[in-house]
Amino acid sequence: MVATQPDITKMNRSELLRYRDILKEMEFREKTRRIQEYRPYPFQIKFHDAGEWASQRLLMAANRVGKTESAAAETTYHLTGNYPEWWKGKRFRKPILAWVCGATNEKTRDTVQKKLFGDPINPDAWGTGFVPLSCLGDTDDKKVRKPNVPNAWQAVLVRHHTDGIFDGWSVCALKAYEAGYKIFTSESVDVIWLDEEPPQNIMTQAMIRQVDNEGILYMSFTPEEGVTLVVDQFMNRLAAGQFLINATWDDAPHLTLERRKQILEALPEHERDMRSRGIPVIGSGLVFPIADADIEITPFSIPRWYRHIAGMDIGAWNHYTAGAWIAHNPDSDIVYVYDCYRAQGKTPPVHAANFKAHGDDIPIMYPHDGEKGDRNTGETVAQQYRDLGCNMHHTHFSNPPPLGKDEGEGGISVDAGLISMLTRMETGRFKVFSTCRDWFEEKRMYHRKDGKVVRVKEDIMSATRYATQMLRFAAPRRDKQQQLVIQSDIDFDPYSNEVN
């Protein structure tokens, strides 16, 4: 039933005053319950969900995509205990101690304090941030001013609820990196939010604050300083319990194409990728120094006679297992990456189900370590996936053999595959569906360090390389009656490169 606006021309003075009061109350409730308006984008949901298992997270994102809003919303949920129905991340069932931090006292006040509690300049704005006014104390003993910093708070108490029942006060302490690492010592802290990139020594102190509890730490920043020690840790040396997610302007629907273009053209050219894609400036270190727009393509219905193939990068329980699905048009020699997959903390049957869902007639290429045998049973990982119904190739991936050499003599060189992929990109023969967000995320941060490819979070890239380097085994899809698909008057055997 659609609500209709009352006809104020027919109201008497008493009714008009009452209607005015109702509007004021509605406006007041909207301003002081801002958290209810938070509707996370997919990348923000991934960031929140990872908190269930990751004790340290980094949202390394472009400017203006909502990274600070993500962290402010999550901090509010933890401080208040009022989690939304869709929440799958970490939960605290007790009042917490939280640190929210910025580079300077002024930036902490103007960014994180403002997001959480309202505009610090306007005394009437108290309670108009993400933390609802109803969860804030109404007396001065529930907040402490920061000395010598106008309108800044040093600590704020927030009402916490568990299962809707008030069970005490959470403490939100506001800190600044400029005060030095010593103010980040001594306490055990449940939640730490670092807005803007912290110095390495402060990052270390923050992590130590959570050694003796089950606390969480998350960061939200744009990598303006390039590949620093903190960025390098999450990009190149991701440890167990750590999580990195990248978000670009493409992930933020509120940024229109016109607005993006306007901002981008005003930026220095060397800052454009960092500002619009949230990736550090690593210059010539990029494996694929190709603009996303040059290879991105709108999804289309792929003809079944295109030759199809998939790549699988086999991971372990605490490492990603990834997949990439490719269709090759033999007439134009263009390959299309039309889907990808990446997951960790799952068993082989779960991964296998995803691969089989794409079609059990698509051959799957895998790396040489897929043929390592289990120390107890001797069964290889590849055979385990075969037993689960996956259409694994009869042997591991290898590069195309040199002229005059036999199949399998092409070796497994990484650089050979990367050069082949880059050549295809540069010549317009490599396209990726715009829906493959995880593929583009990896591509943007896939780089070399000291001349060597950094083998961290490059799982989908590896799966793609296996598939593209084994195109000679790609095959047309079978039709629903399991008959060979026919292109013109030529029959293709889907499991060989020979023409019948």
C-alpha positions, -999 to 999 in steps of 0.1 A, spaced: 0 0 0 15 33 -11 15 62 14 0 95 2 10 130 13 -18 147 33 -34 178 18 -20 206 40 -44 231 24 -72 214 42 -56 213 77 -64 237 105 -36 253 126 -35 225 152 -32 198 125 -5 218 107 16 221 139 12 184 146 22 176 110 53 199 114 63 181 146 60 147 129 82 159 100 108 172 125 108 140 144 112 120 112 141 142 101 157 139 136 154 101 136 169 99 101 199 120 111 205 101 143 201 66 129 224 69 99 238 34 103 204 21 91 211 37 57 242 17 51 238 -5 21 271 -22 13 284 -28 -22 296 -63 -30 333 -54 -23 323 -40 11 304 -72 20 335 -93 11 355 -71 34 331 -75 63 326 -112 58 363 -119 59 364 -106 95 349 -140 105 382 -157 99 408 -129 92 423 -112 122 440 -86 100 423 -71 69 433 -44 44 408 -26 22 432 -10 -3 409 11 -25 406 40 -48 395 74 -36 358 81 -30 346 45 -33 334 42 4 363 26 21 361 48 52 323 42 53 329 5 53 352 6 83 330 32 101 300 10 97 318 -21 109 332 -3 139 297 9 148 284 -26 147 311 -38 171 308 -9 195 270 -12 198 265 -50 193 237 -42 169 245 -63 139 223 -63 108 206 -95 96 229 -98 66 261 -98 88 284 -128 85 316 -112 99 331 -112 133 307 -106 163 314 -95 198 290 -105 225 303 -81 251 313 -44 254 346 -38 236 376 -16 236 382 -1 202 409 21 188 401 42 158 432 59 144 443 84 118 476 101 107 472 132 128 449 144 156 432 168 132 427 141 105 414 117 131 389 143 142 378 154 107 375 118 93 369 90 117 354 110 145 331 128 121 320 95 105 313 79 138 298 107 159 289 136 136 305 169 125 329 180 152 324 217 143 287 217 149 277 209 185 241 201 173 255 173 151 264 150 180 249 116 172 245 122 135 274 99 125 272 61 121 269 55 159 232 62 167 224 89 192 205 64 213 238 45 219 257 76 231 258 89 266 239 122 273 263 134 300 299 147 298 312 118 319 306 95 288 332 113 267 367 128 272 381 157 252 415 155 236 439 181 251 450 210 228 429 198 198 397 218 194 365 198 191 383 165 192 375 136 215 400 113 232 375 86 241 338 81 238 316 55 256 290 37 235 261 16 248 266 -21 239 238 -46 234 239 -84 232 208 -100 217 191 -66 221 198 -64 259 220 -36 272 251 -52 289 276 -23 294 296 4 277 321 0 249 350 23 248 361 40 216 395 56 219 407 80 192 444 80 184 469 95 159 501 81 144 518 115 149 518 109 186 543 81 182 542 43 187 544 46 225 507 55 227 499 22 210 514 1 237 503 -16 270 466 -24 264 448 -54 251 424 -42 224 394 -59 208 390 -38 176 416 -16 159 407 5 128 436 22 111 422 48 86 451 59 64 483 38 61 502 34 94 540 34 98 554 -1 102 562 3 139 527 14 147 513 -15 127 535 -38 147 523 -24 180 487 -26 169 491 -63 161 507 -70 195 477 -55 213 457 -85 201 481 -113 208 463 -123 240 427 -120 227 406 -127 197 406 -91 185 406 -79 149 425 -52 131 414 -36 98 428 -9 76 412 13 50 434 34 28 446 44 -7 483 34 -12 496 69 -18 531 60 -7 536 31 -31 547 -3 -21 556 4 15 565 -23 41 528 -25 52 515 -27 16 543 -52 7 532 -74 36 496 -77 23 505 -78 -14 535 -101 -14 537 -119 19 502 -125 30 502 -146 62 476 -169 76 448 -148 91 454 -119 68 431 -106 40 435 -81 12 407 -67 -10 411 -41 -37 382 -18 -48 382 5 -78 359 32 -92 342 4 -111 331 -11 -78 313 21 -67 280 26 -86 275 61 -71 304 74 -92 290 81 -126 311 77 -158 309 115 -163 322 121 -128 350 96 -131 362 111 -164 361 146 -149 382 136 -119 406 114 -138 415 141 -164 423 165 -136 448 141 -119 485 138 -127 489 109 -151 512 90 -128 486 91 -100 456 79 -120 458 42 -114 465 48 -77 436 72 -73 411 54 -95 420 18 -88 436 17 -54 468 1 -65 503 13 -55 525 28 -82 548 -1 -91 555 11 -126 575 -13 -148 570 -40 -122 536 -48 -135 534 -81 -153 506 -69 -175 510 -31 -180 478 -30 -200 448 -8 -192 418 -27 -180 397 -9 -207 419 -24 -234 410 -60 -226 376 -56 -208 345 -66 -228 308 -67 -222 296 -103 -217 280 -120 -247 265 -154 -255 295 -176 -264 288 -200 -294 292 -236 -284 315 -242 -314 341 -219 -298 369 -241 -283 365 -242 -245 391 -249 -218 396 -243 -181 426 -238 -159 428 -249 -122 454 -236 -97 453 -261 -69 456 -247 -34 455 -260 1 431 -254 30 446 -220 39 455 -211 3 433 -203 -26 421 -228 -52 413 -209 -84 398 -214 -118 396 -196 -151 373 -205 -180 383 -196 -215 366 -197 -249 387 -195 -281 374 -183 -314 396 -203 -339 386 -180 -367 398 -147 -351 423 -163 -327 408 -143 -298 405 -159 -264 378 -148 -240 381 -152 -202 344 -155 -194 344 -167 -158 367 -172 -128 367 -187 -94 387 -183 -62 381 -197 -28 400 -209 3 391 -228 34 370 -253 13 374 -290 7 381 -305 -28 344 -316 -32 333 -280 -29 358 -268 -54 350 -297 -77 313 -289 -76 321 -254 -89 342 -267 -118 316 -293 -128 288 -267 -127 305 -250 -156 302 -281 -177 317 -316 -173 328 -316 -210 353 -287 -206 388 -300 -202 406 -287 -171 444 -280 -171 463 -281 -139 499 -274 -127 526 -301 -123 523 -302 -85 488 -316 -90 506 -349 -97 523 -351 -63 511 -382 -44 496 -382 -9 522 -395 15 496 -420 29 476 -432 -1 498 -423 -30 468 -408 -48 476 -375 -66 455 -344 -62 446 -345 -99 433 -380 -95 413 -370 -65 395 -344 -86 390 -369 -114 374 -392 -88 351 -363 -79 339 -361 -116 361 -332 -129 373 -335 -165 410 -332 -156 435 -334 -185 454 -367 -187 486 -349 -176 497 -316 -161 500 -283 -180 530 -277 -202 538 -249 -227 534 -256 -264 563 -277 -276 589 -261 -299 588 -271 -336 601 -306 -340 596 -315 -304 570 -339 -289 540 -330 -268 550 -323 -232 585 -311 -241 575 -274 -240 584 -272 -203 565 -253 -176 582 -219 -177 561 -192 -161 576 -164 -183 568 -182 -215 531 -181 -206 531 -146 -194 548 -133 -225 523 -152 -246 494 -137 -227 508 -102 -228 514 -105 -266 477 -115 -270 466 -85 -249 488 -61 -269 475 -74 -302 438 -74 -293 435 -112 -291 428 -115 -253 396 -103 -238 380 -106 -204 343 -103 -195 337 -73 -173 319 -96 -148 352 -112 -138 360 -88 -110 383 -111 -91 403 -116 -123 409 -79 -128 417 -74 -91 446 -99 -94 457 -85 -127 461 -50 -113 484 -61 -85 503 -89 -104 539 -76 -105 575 -84 -104 600 -77 -76 637 -78 -82 629 -92 -116 609 -121 -103 571 -126 -104 556 -122 -69 537 -154 -63 511 -140 -39 474 -137 -47 480 -146 -83 459 -178 -83 435 -168 -110 464 -155 -131 481 -189 -129 449 -207 -138 445 -184 -168 480 -191 -179 476 -229 -177 445 -226 -199 459 -202 -225 491 -222 -228 471 -254 -234 447 -240 -260 458 -268 -283 436 -291 -262 405 -268 -261 374 -283 -275 339 -272 -287 311 -279 -262 289 -309 -267 252 -304 -272 225 -316 -248 224 -350 -266 261 -353 -261 267 -352 -299 296 -334 -313 289 -297 -321 294 -291 -358 308 -258 -373 299 -257 -410 307 -292 -423 337 -299 -401 334 -322 -371 357 -314 -341 367 -341 -316 364 -322 -283 392 -341 -267 419 -337 -294 432 -311 -318 425 -333 -348 398 -326 -375 378 -356 -385 
